[in-house]
Amino acid sequence: MKEETNLDISIKKLIGVYSDPNSQVFEYPNGKVTQFITTCFLAEVTGGELKCNSSESLDIKFFEHNHLPQDLLKMNPRWLKDALSNRKSAFIR
């Protein structure tokens, strides 16, 4: 988090581990195909100031969960729904 956002965080719990081929397989313009495994955590910001620390990003913002951008990746709504479920155990999808 520090590298990408300049924020310090404290991990509260694991929300889920995701590797569903329907949303986690990407084909790059050069033809390379990759399947990602993503781990999502509930975290609390403990310090730092939100800013882009990476040449890989143009901008960085916080959004209310009911006012999200329209161009989310297809797996993002699932992750958010899982995060907001308040389930004690982690999702494996």
Secondary structure by P-SEA (a helix, b strand, c coil): ccccccbbbbbccccccccccccccccccccbbbbbbbbbbbccccccccccccccccccccccccccccccccaaaaaaaaaaccccccccc
